[in-house]
Amino acid sequence: MREMLVSDIWSIVKVRHGNAVLLKPRGIDAAVPIFIGTLEMQSILLALEGKDLPRPMTHDLFLNMLNHVNLTVKRVEIYELKDDTFHARMIITGGEYSNETPLVLDSRPSDALAIAVRKKCPFFIYSSVIEKTAIPLDFFLDPVEKAPDDRNKSLLDQLEQAVAEEEYEQAAEIRDLIKKLESGDDDD
């Protein structure tokens, strides 16, 4: 079985082409960017801040329905990247569903995360997804402060564009090249 790493929402950012939630696998100094819609972003932010609205949002309604039939979301898994699309699932137990034979529901990552934040249940990212999509945290923190030379600046710009266009395999290749250059191992 592939390794899964528990992850946290590191940040939610507005980018040129919408919004992205940055998931940070614990123990790794990198983030996995997942692009989400505005409504899902608002839902996640409201849940992170613990704000209740006078009427339930769709994610609240889903959890209320599960609770009514004695089911609970145990965890969320982001398990695959296929054709530049992330795939997630919710693992649900209760009633006839046990930890050994849970109900597994396919989900968009944004919806699964909005539900996980509300339920305060863990969410995991498979290592294969992390390897393809993770970007070093310092890329998001201070790329300008490092005063990169022209070649590194160009690569950082290309990396940002690849992430914005959800071209994760290309972004991973650029990330690896940047790491190689930073380590001084550019004998090509």
Residue frames as a rotation matrix with the C-alpha (Angstrom) as fourth column:
MET 1
0.576 0.817 0.000 0.00
0.817 -0.576 0.000 0.00
0.000 0.000 -1.000 0.00
ARG 2
-0.068 -0.569 0.820 1.20
0.471 -0.743 -0.476 3.49
0.879 0.354 0.319 -0.77
GLU 3
-0.593 -0.245 -0.767 2.18
0.804 -0.235 -0.546 5.69
-0.047 -0.941 0.336 2.17
MET 4
0.385 0.719 0.579 -0.25
0.565 -0.680 0.467 8.37
0.729 0.147 -0.668 3.33
LEU 5
-0.738 -0.626 -0.251 0.87
0.607 -0.454 -0.652 11.47
0.294 -0.634 0.715 5.23
VAL 6
0.295 0.809 -0.508 -1.42
0.925 -0.376 -0.061 13.42
-0.241 -0.451 -0.859 7.51
SER 7
-0.570 -0.446 0.690 -1.60
0.690 -0.716 0.107 17.00
0.446 0.537 0.716 6.30
ASP 8
-0.116 0.484 -0.867 -2.74
0.691 -0.588 -0.421 20.42
-0.714 -0.648 -0.266 7.43
ILE 9
0.667 0.297 0.683 -4.07
0.680 -0.616 -0.397 23.45
0.302 0.730 -0.613 5.63
TRP 10
-0.297 -0.882 -0.366 -1.02
0.933 -0.349 0.084 25.69
-0.202 -0.316 0.927 5.57
SER 11
-0.688 0.108 -0.718 -2.64
-0.102 -0.993 -0.052 28.59
-0.718 0.037 0.695 3.73
ILE 12
0.215 0.707 0.673 -5.38
0.872 0.171 -0.458 29.57
-0.439 0.686 -0.580 1.33
VAL 13
-0.531 -0.564 -0.633 -4.26
0.181 -0.805 0.566 32.04
-0.828 0.186 0.529 -1.31
LYS 14
0.750 0.639 -0.170 -5.68
0.031 -0.291 -0.956 34.00
-0.661 0.712 -0.239 -4.19
VAL 15
-0.404 -0.867 0.291 -3.72
0.373 0.134 0.918 33.40
-0.835 0.479 0.269 -7.38
ARG 16
-0.829 -0.003 -0.559 -4.01
-0.430 -0.635 0.641 34.71
-0.358 0.772 0.525 -10.92
HIS 17
-0.653 0.542 -0.529 -6.45
-0.359 0.394 0.846 32.00
0.667 0.743 -0.062 -11.97
GLY 18
0.379 0.880 -0.286 -8.58
-0.043 0.326 0.945 31.66
0.924 -0.346 0.161 -8.83
ASN 19
0.460 -0.148 0.875 -7.85
-0.884 -0.167 0.436 30.30
0.081 -0.975 -0.208 -5.37
ALA 20
0.056 -0.471 -0.880 -5.58
-0.146 0.868 -0.474 27.61
0.988 0.155 -0.020 -4.04
VAL 21
0.894 0.071 0.443 -5.48
-0.449 0.164 0.878 25.75
-0.011 -0.984 0.178 -0.77
LEU 22
0.009 -0.961 -0.275 -1.91
-0.651 0.203 -0.731 24.89
0.759 0.186 -0.624 0.21
LEU 23
0.947 0.322 0.008 -1.75
-0.239 0.686 0.688 21.57
0.216 -0.653 0.726 2.04
LYS 24
0.003 -0.985 0.173 1.37
-0.893 -0.081 -0.443 20.88
0.450 -0.153 -0.880 4.08
PRO 25
0.600 0.093 -0.795 2.15
0.114 0.973 0.200 17.23
0.792 -0.211 0.573 4.80
ARG 26
0.902 -0.249 0.352 3.48
-0.411 -0.249 0.877 16.96
-0.130 -0.936 -0.327 8.34
GLY 27
0.451 -0.827 0.336 7.24
0.211 0.464 0.860 16.56
-0.867 -0.317 0.384 8.50
ILE 28
-0.063 -0.433 0.899 7.84
0.992 0.071 0.103 17.95
-0.108 0.899 0.425 5.01
ASP 29
-0.281 -0.112 -0.953 8.83
0.220 -0.974 0.049 21.54
-0.934 -0.196 0.299 4.18
ALA 30
-0.996 0.078 0.047 6.65
0.033 -0.170 0.985 21.67
0.084 0.982 0.167 1.10
ALA 31
-0.345 0.937 -0.057 3.04
-0.340 -0.181 -0.923 22.36
-0.875 -0.299 0.381 0.20
VAL 32
-0.724 0.274 0.632 0.67
0.658 0.549 0.515 20.74
-0.206 0.789 -0.578 -2.26
PRO 33
-0.761 0.469 -0.449 -1.39
-0.446 -0.880 -0.164 23.41
-0.471 0.076 0.879 -4.07
ILE 34
-0.594 0.677 0.434 -4.95
0.781 0.615 0.108 22.45
-0.194 0.403 -0.894 -4.94
PHE 35
-0.960 0.258 0.108 -7.02
-0.196 -0.896 0.400 24.94
0.200 0.363 0.910 -6.90
ILE 36
-0.548 0.808 -0.218 -10.54
0.784 0.406 -0.469 25.47
-0.291 -0.428 -0.856 -5.58
GLY 37
-0.119 0.637 0.762 -13.60
0.645 -0.534 0.547 27.54
0.755 0.556 -0.347 -6.37
THR 38
-0.621 -0.096 0.778 -14.57
-0.296 -0.890 -0.347 30.70
0.725 -0.446 0.524 -4.54
LEU 39
0.418 0.862 0.288 -17.55
-0.661 0.070 0.747 29.12
0.624 -0.503 0.598 -2.77
GLU 40
0.679 -0.243 -0.693 -15.44
0.445 0.886 0.126 26.21
0.584 -0.394 0.709 -1.53
MET 41
-0.459 -0.872 0.169 -12.74
0.436 -0.387 -0.813 28.66
0.774 -0.299 0.558 -0.39
GLN 42
-0.312 0.423 0.851 -15.31
-0.661 -0.739 0.126 30.63
0.682 -0.523 0.510 1.59
SER 43
0.738 0.632 -0.235 -16.71
-0.320 0.635 0.703 27.43
0.593 -0.444 0.672 3.11
ILE 44
0.276 -0.736 -0.619 -13.25
0.712 0.589 -0.383 26.27
0.646 -0.335 0.686 4.22
LEU 45
-0.638 -0.548 0.540 -12.37
0.113 -0.761 -0.638 29.70
0.761 -0.346 0.548 5.63
LEU 46
0.122 0.773 0.623 -15.63
-0.729 -0.357 0.585 29.90
0.674 -0.525 0.519 7.59
ALA 47
0.842 0.182 -0.508 -15.00
0.104 0.869 0.484 26.44
0.529 -0.461 0.713 9.04
LEU 48
-0.102 -0.963 -0.248 -11.38
0.680 0.115 -0.724 27.27
0.726 -0.243 0.644 9.93
GLU 49
-0.704 -0.127 0.699 -12.57
-0.243 -0.882 -0.404 30.38
0.668 -0.454 0.590 11.76
GLY 50
-0.837 0.399 -0.375 -15.33
0.547 0.575 -0.609 28.42
-0.027 -0.714 -0.699 13.51
LYS 51
-0.793 0.567 -0.222 -18.06
-0.539 -0.823 -0.178 30.73
-0.284 -0.021 0.959 12.23
ASP 52
-0.571 0.723 0.389 -21.64
0.677 0.683 -0.274 29.54
-0.463 0.107 -0.880 12.08
LEU 53
-0.931 0.356 0.084 -24.15
-0.203 -0.693 0.691 30.96
0.305 0.626 0.718 9.66
PRO 54
-0.417 0.841 0.344 -27.87
-0.799 -0.158 -0.581 31.33
-0.434 -0.517 0.738 10.35
ARG 55
0.778 0.621 -0.095 -28.60
-0.575 0.643 -0.507 28.64
-0.254 0.448 0.857 7.73
PRO 56
0.283 -0.719 0.635 -26.48
0.083 0.678 0.731 25.57
-0.956 -0.154 0.251 6.99
MET 57
-0.053 -0.407 -0.912 -24.19
-0.956 -0.245 0.164 25.59
-0.290 0.880 -0.376 3.98
THR 58
0.553 0.290 -0.781 -24.08
-0.651 0.736 -0.188 22.52
0.520 0.612 0.596 1.74
HIS 59
-0.371 -0.783 -0.499 -21.16
-0.191 0.590 -0.784 21.01
0.909 -0.196 -0.369 3.67
ASP 60
-0.785 0.184 0.591 -23.01
-0.611 -0.074 -0.788 21.52
-0.102 -0.980 0.170 6.96
LEU 61
0.272 0.954 -0.122 -26.13
-0.957 0.255 -0.137 19.94
-0.099 0.155 0.983 5.49
PHE 62
0.232 -0.278 -0.932 -24.13
-0.412 0.840 -0.353 16.88
0.881 0.466 0.080 4.42
LEU 63
-0.795 -0.598 -0.104 -22.69
-0.133 0.339 -0.931 16.45
0.592 -0.726 -0.349 7.91
ASN 64
-0.478 0.716 0.510 -26.10
-0.836 -0.193 -0.513 16.99
-0.269 -0.671 0.690 9.52
MET 65
0.483 0.664 -0.570 -27.54
-0.818 0.575 -0.024 14.25
0.312 0.478 0.821 7.31
LEU 66
-0.166 -0.628 -0.760 -24.70
-0.155 0.778 -0.609 11.86
0.974 0.017 -0.226 8.17
ASN 67
-0.907 -0.181 0.381 -25.15
-0.375 -0.068 -0.925 12.58
0.193 -0.981 -0.006 11.86
HIS 68
-0.079 0.981 0.179 -28.90
-0.989 -0.055 -0.135 11.94
-0.123 -0.188 0.975 11.57
VAL 69
0.768 0.327 -0.551 -28.24
-0.461 0.880 -0.119 8.41
0.445 0.345 0.826 10.27
ASN 70
0.813 -0.433 0.389 -25.40
-0.270 0.312 0.911 7.79
-0.515 -0.846 0.136 12.78
LEU 71
0.612 -0.693 0.381 -22.54
0.768 0.408 -0.494 7.97
0.187 0.595 0.782 10.27
THR 72
0.764 -0.421 -0.489 -19.33
-0.063 -0.803 0.593 9.94
-0.642 -0.422 -0.640 10.70
VAL 73
0.798 -0.598 -0.072 -16.48
-0.147 -0.077 -0.986 11.03
0.584 0.797 -0.150 8.45
LYS 74
0.824 -0.535 -0.185 -13.36
0.453 0.427 0.783 9.39
-0.339 -0.729 0.594 9.91
ARG 75
-0.187 -0.911 -0.367 -10.83
0.203 -0.402 0.893 10.82
-0.961 0.093 0.260 7.47
VAL 76
0.888 0.297 -0.352 -10.32
-0.249 -0.333 -0.909 12.32
-0.387 0.895 -0.222 4.05
GLU 77
0.035 -0.886 0.462 -7.74
0.427 0.431 0.795 11.05
-0.903 0.170 0.394 1.55
ILE 78
0.635 -0.044 -0.771 -6.29
-0.684 -0.496 -0.535 12.81
-0.359 0.867 -0.345 -1.46
TYR 79
0.376 -0.364 0.852 -5.12
-0.053 0.910 0.412 9.70
-0.925 -0.200 0.322 -3.20
GLU 80
0.001 -0.347 0.938 -4.44
0.882 0.443 0.163 10.39
-0.472 0.827 0.306 -6.87
LEU 81
-0.027 -0.029 -0.999 -3.47
-0.420 -0.907 0.038 12.95
-0.907 0.421 0.012 -9.47
LYS 82
-0.276 0.035 0.960 -4.76
0.714 0.676 0.181 11.93
-0.643 0.736 -0.212 -12.86
ASP 83
-0.070 0.165 0.984 -4.69
0.900 -0.414 0.133 14.22
0.429 0.895 -0.120 -15.92
ASP 84
-0.816 -0.402 0.416 -3.80
0.189 -0.865 -0.465 17.16
0.546 -0.300 0.782 -13.62
THR 85
0.145 0.894 0.423 -6.93
-0.547 -0.284 0.788 16.54
0.825 -0.345 0.448 -11.54
PHE 86
-0.832 -0.387 0.399 -6.76
-0.528 0.328 -0.784 15.65
0.172 -0.862 -0.477 -7.86
HIS 87
0.027 0.821 -0.570 -8.97
-0.144 0.568 0.810 12.81
0.989 0.060 0.134 -6.64
ALA 88
-0.764 -0.197 0.614 -10.19
-0.610 -0.091 -0.787 12.58
0.211 -0.976 -0.051 -3.06
ARG 89
-0.097 0.768 -0.633 -12.46
0.140 0.641 0.755 10.35
0.985 -0.016 -0.170 -1.01
MET 90
-0.145 0.175 0.974 -14.15
-0.931 -0.359 -0.075 10.43
0.336 -0.917 0.215 2.35
ILE 91
-0.663 -0.092 -0.743 -13.92
0.120 0.967 -0.227 7.41
0.739 -0.239 -0.629 4.63
ILE 92
-0.189 0.752 0.632 -17.18
-0.855 -0.443 0.271 7.07
0.484 -0.489 0.726 6.58
THR 93
-0.837 -0.055 -0.545 -18.04
0.180 0.912 -0.369 4.73
0.517 -0.406 -0.753 9.44
GLY 94
-0.693 0.644 0.325 -21.05
-0.599 -0.262 -0.757 4.02
-0.402 -0.719 0.567 11.61
GLY 95
0.408 0.907 -0.105 -24.13
-0.856 0.340 -0.389 1.87
-0.317 0.249 0.915 11.30
GLU 96
0.942 0.009 0.335 -23.26
0.082 0.963 -0.255 -1.06
-0.325 0.268 0.907 9.06
TYR 97
0.639 -0.754 0.152 -19.92
0.052 -0.154 -0.987 0.51
0.768 0.638 -0.059 8.12
SER 98
0.877 -0.403 -0.262 -16.92
0.349 0.157 0.924 -0.28
-0.331 -0.901 0.279 10.33
ASN 99
0.370 -0.843 -0.391 -13.25
-0.643 -0.536 0.547 0.71
-0.670 0.049 -0.741 10.30
GLU 100
-0.468 -0.553 0.689 -12.57
0.038 0.767 0.641 -2.56
-0.883 0.326 -0.338 8.47
THR 101
-0.506 0.387 0.771 -15.35
0.863 0.232 0.449 -2.04
-0.005 0.892 -0.451 5.88
PRO 102
-0.486 0.294 -0.823 -16.07
0.188 -0.884 -0.428 1.69
-0.853 -0.363 0.375 5.69
LEU 103
0.672 0.627 0.394 -18.26
0.636 -0.217 -0.740 3.53
-0.378 0.748 -0.545 3.26
VAL 104
-0.475 -0.859 -0.190 -15.91
0.524 -0.450 0.723 5.21
-0.707 0.244 0.664 0.76
LEU 105
0.663 0.746 0.064 -17.31
0.552 -0.430 -0.714 8.22
-0.505 0.509 -0.697 -1.12
ASP 106
-0.265 -0.684 0.680 -15.55
0.954 -0.291 0.079 9.84
0.144 0.669 0.729 -4.07
SER 107
0.662 0.460 -0.592 -15.28
0.591 -0.806 0.035 13.60
-0.461 -0.373 -0.805 -3.62
ARG 108
0.543 -0.534 0.648 -13.72
0.219 -0.656 -0.723 16.72
0.811 0.534 -0.239 -5.02
PRO 109
-0.349 -0.755 -0.556 -10.79
0.790 0.082 -0.607 17.65
0.503 -0.651 0.568 -2.77
SER 110
-0.772 0.051 0.634 -12.29
-0.205 -0.963 -0.172 21.06
0.602 -0.263 0.754 -2.03
ASP 111
0.292 0.945 0.146 -15.54
-0.575 0.051 0.817 19.55
0.765 -0.322 0.558 -0.73
ALA 112
0.474 -0.183 -0.861 -13.73
0.528 0.842 0.112 16.84
0.705 -0.508 0.496 1.21
LEU 113
-0.631 -0.772 -0.079 -11.49
0.562 -0.385 -0.733 19.46
0.535 -0.507 0.676 2.86
ALA 114
-0.467 0.540 0.700 -14.45
-0.550 -0.797 0.248 21.69
0.692 -0.269 0.669 3.74
ILE 115
0.633 0.719 -0.287 -16.10
-0.273 0.555 0.786 18.71
0.724 -0.419 0.547 5.42
ALA 116
0.176 -0.660 -0.731 -12.89
0.725 0.589 -0.357 17.57
0.665 -0.467 0.582 7.16
VAL 117
-0.764 -0.454 0.458 -12.31
0.092 -0.779 -0.620 21.03
0.638 -0.432 0.637 8.62
ARG 118
-0.015 0.853 0.522 -15.88
-0.745 -0.358 0.563 21.14
0.667 -0.380 0.641 9.97
LYS 119
0.807 0.372 -0.459 -15.65
-0.088 0.844 0.529 17.62
0.584 -0.386 0.714 11.38
LYS 120
0.380 -0.789 0.482 -12.10
-0.923 -0.293 0.248 18.19
-0.054 -0.540 -0.840 12.67
CYS 121
0.833 -0.143 0.534 -11.08
0.109 0.990 0.095 14.86
-0.542 -0.021 0.840 11.19
PRO 122
-0.122 -0.981 -0.150 -7.65
-0.105 -0.138 0.985 14.20
-0.987 0.136 -0.086 9.70
PHE 123
0.938 0.291 -0.187 -6.90
-0.232 0.126 -0.965 14.38
-0.257 0.948 0.186 6.04
PHE 124
0.156 -0.867 0.474 -4.14
0.158 0.495 0.854 12.51
-0.975 -0.058 0.215 4.29
ILE 125
0.616 -0.090 -0.782 -2.24
-0.770 -0.278 -0.575 12.87
-0.166 0.956 -0.240 1.04
TYR 126
0.890 -0.320 0.323 -0.70
0.355 0.933 -0.053 9.86
-0.285 0.162 0.945 -0.63
SER 127
0.133 -0.949 -0.287 3.08
0.111 -0.274 0.955 10.10
-0.985 -0.159 0.069 -1.03
SER 128
-0.344 -0.244 0.907 2.79
0.882 0.249 0.401 9.59
-0.323 0.937 0.130 -4.80
VAL 129
0.624 0.615 0.482 0.67
0.718 -0.695 -0.043 12.77
0.309 0.373 -0.875 -5.04
ILE 130
0.802 -0.397 -0.446 3.12
0.060 -0.690 0.721 14.69
-0.594 -0.606 -0.530 -2.84
GLU 131
-0.152 -0.937 0.314 6.06
0.481 0.207 0.852 13.61
-0.863 0.281 0.419 -5.00
LYS 132
-0.183 0.145 0.972 4.32
0.980 -0.054 0.193 14.88
0.081 0.988 -0.132 -8.17
THR 133
0.379 0.613 0.693 2.98
0.614 -0.727 0.308 18.18
0.693 0.309 -0.652 -6.84
ALA 134
0.653 -0.074 -0.754 4.74
0.692 -0.347 0.633 19.44
-0.308 -0.935 -0.176 -3.71
ILE 135
0.400 -0.498 0.770 6.48
0.306 -0.719 -0.624 22.80
0.864 0.485 -0.135 -3.91
PRO 136
-0.451 -0.643 -0.619 9.03
0.804 0.010 -0.595 23.96
0.389 -0.766 0.512 -1.30
LEU 137
0.449 0.680 -0.580 7.55
0.877 -0.461 0.139 26.32
-0.173 -0.571 -0.803 1.29
ASP 138
-0.240 -0.607 -0.758 10.24
0.418 -0.769 0.483 28.91
-0.876 -0.201 0.438 0.69
PHE 139
-0.746 0.094 0.659 8.84
0.636 -0.188 0.748 29.35
0.194 0.978 0.081 -2.83
PHE 140
0.245 0.946 0.213 5.71
0.728 -0.325 0.603 30.80
0.640 0.007 -0.769 -1.22
LEU 141
0.552 -0.004 -0.834 7.50
0.778 -0.359 0.516 32.66
-0.301 -0.933 -0.195 1.56
ASP 142
0.563 -0.441 -0.699 10.39
-0.114 -0.879 0.462 34.66
-0.818 -0.181 -0.546 0.23
PRO 143
0.497 -0.425 0.756 11.52
0.834 0.476 -0.280 34.03
-0.241 0.770 0.591 -3.33
VAL 144
0.776 -0.192 0.601 12.40
0.170 -0.854 -0.492 37.74
0.608 0.484 -0.630 -3.75
GLU 145
0.841 -0.437 0.318 14.51
-0.498 -0.399 0.770 37.90
-0.210 -0.806 -0.554 -0.57
LYS 146
0.550 -0.648 0.526 16.87
0.397 0.757 0.518 35.25
-0.735 -0.076 0.674 -1.90
ALA 147
0.379 -0.359 -0.853 17.86
-0.668 -0.744 0.016 37.55
-0.641 0.563 -0.522 -4.78
PRO 148
0.410 -0.215 0.886 18.10
0.425 0.905 0.023 34.74
-0.807 0.368 0.462 -7.30
ASP 149
-0.700 -0.634 -0.327 20.22
-0.076 -0.390 0.918 35.16
-0.710 0.668 0.225 -10.37
ASP 150
-0.355 0.592 -0.723 18.44
-0.911 -0.394 0.125 35.57
-0.211 0.703 0.679 -13.72
ARG 151
-0.651 0.073 -0.755 18.35
-0.336 0.864 0.374 31.81
0.680 0.497 -0.539 -14.35
ASN 152
-0.856 0.339 -0.390 16.74
0.516 0.523 -0.678 31.06
-0.026 -0.782 -0.623 -10.97
LYS 153
-0.587 0.672 -0.451 14.31
-0.331 -0.708 -0.624 33.95
-0.739 -0.217 0.638 -11.33
SER 154
-0.433 0.401 -0.807 13.24
-0.870 0.050 0.491 32.64
0.237 0.915 0.328 -14.70
LEU 155
-0.733 0.123 -0.669 12.75
0.120 0.991 0.051 29.16
0.669 -0.043 -0.742 -13.24
LEU 156
-0.827 0.454 -0.332 10.77
0.341 -0.065 -0.938 30.54
-0.448 -0.888 -0.101 -10.30
ASP 157
-0.455 0.664 -0.593 8.54
-0.751 -0.644 -0.144 32.42
-0.477 0.380 0.792 -12.77
GLN 158
-0.480 0.234 -0.845 8.06
-0.603 0.612 0.512 29.22
0.637 0.755 -0.153 -14.79
LEU 159
-0.878 0.135 -0.459 7.27
0.391 0.757 -0.524 27.29
0.276 -0.640 -0.717 -11.61
GLU 160
-0.692 0.649 -0.317 4.67
-0.098 -0.519 -0.849 29.85
-0.715 -0.556 0.423 -10.56
GLN 161
-0.337 0.563 -0.755 3.07
-0.938 -0.264 0.223 29.73
-0.074 0.783 0.617 -14.00
ALA 162
-0.652 0.060 -0.756 3.01
-0.212 0.943 0.258 25.90
0.728 0.328 -0.602 -14.05
VAL 163
-0.873 0.361 -0.327 1.32
0.447 0.327 -0.833 25.86
-0.194 -0.873 -0.447 -10.62
ALA 164
-0.544 0.687 -0.483 -1.18
-0.454 -0.724 -0.518 28.52
-0.706 -0.062 0.706 -11.69
GLU 165
-0.179 0.449 -0.875 -2.04
-0.960 0.114 0.255 26.48
0.214 0.886 0.411 -14.79
GLU 166
0.494 0.393 0.776 -2.27
-0.695 0.714 0.081 23.27
-0.522 -0.579 0.626 -12.72
GLU 167
0.653 -0.426 -0.626 0.55
-0.358 0.555 -0.751 21.62
0.667 0.715 0.210 -14.71
TYR 168
0.813 -0.221 0.538 1.84
-0.534 0.086 0.841 19.72
-0.232 -0.971 -0.048 -11.68
GLU 169
0.722 -0.598 0.349 4.20
0.610 0.788 0.088 17.33
-0.328 0.149 0.933 -13.44
GLN 170
0.353 -0.587 0.729 5.91
0.515 -0.529 -0.675 20.25
0.781 0.613 0.116 -15.19
ALA 171
0.653 -0.075 0.754 6.01
-0.545 -0.738 0.398 22.14
0.526 -0.671 -0.523 -11.87
ALA 172
0.896 -0.325 0.302 7.67
-0.039 0.622 0.782 19.14
-0.442 -0.713 0.545 -10.20
GLU 173
0.504 -0.741 0.443 10.34
0.851 0.341 -0.398 19.01
0.144 0.578 0.803 -12.93
ILE 174
0.321 -0.354 0.879 11.05
0.057 -0.919 -0.391 22.73
0.945 0.176 -0.275 -12.53
ARG 175
0.846 0.031 0.533 11.11
-0.519 -0.184 0.835 22.35
0.124 -0.982 -0.139 -8.74
ASP 176
0.805 -0.560 0.196 13.67
0.449 0.791 0.416 19.54
-0.388 -0.246 0.888 -9.05
LEU 177
0.306 -0.699 0.646 15.83
0.742 -0.250 -0.622 21.65
0.596 0.670 0.443 -11.37
ILE 178
0.521 -0.072 0.851 15.73
-0.374 -0.915 0.151 24.57
0.767 -0.397 -0.504 -8.91
LYS 179
0.930 -0.174 0.325 16.79
-0.242 0.377 0.894 22.23
-0.278 -0.910 0.308 -6.08
LYS 180
0.603 -0.730 0.320 19.64
0.793 0.590 -0.149 20.92
-0.080 0.344 0.935 -8.24
LEU 181
0.264 -0.489 0.832 20.84
0.376 -0.742 -0.555 24.46
0.888 0.460 -0.012 -9.02
GLU 182
0.699 0.064 0.713 20.60
-0.537 -0.611 0.582 25.53
0.473 -0.789 -0.392 -5.38
SER 183
0.890 -0.386 0.243 22.70
0.072 0.645 0.761 22.58
-0.450 -0.660 0.602 -4.30
GLY 184
0.225 -0.844 -0.487 25.38
-0.772 -0.459 0.439 23.60
-0.594 0.277 -0.755 -6.81
ASP 185
-0.381 -0.295 0.876 24.98
0.121 0.923 0.364 20.38
-0.917 0.245 -0.316 -8.76
ASP 186
0.710 0.629 -0.317 24.42
-0.197 -0.255 -0.947 21.80
-0.676 0.735 -0.058 -12.25
ASP 187
-0.342 -0.932 0.120 27.01
-0.236 0.208 0.949 19.84
-0.910 0.296 -0.291 -14.21
ASP 188
0.506 0.619 0.601 24.72
0.424 0.428 -0.798 19.55
-0.751 0.658 -0.046 -17.27
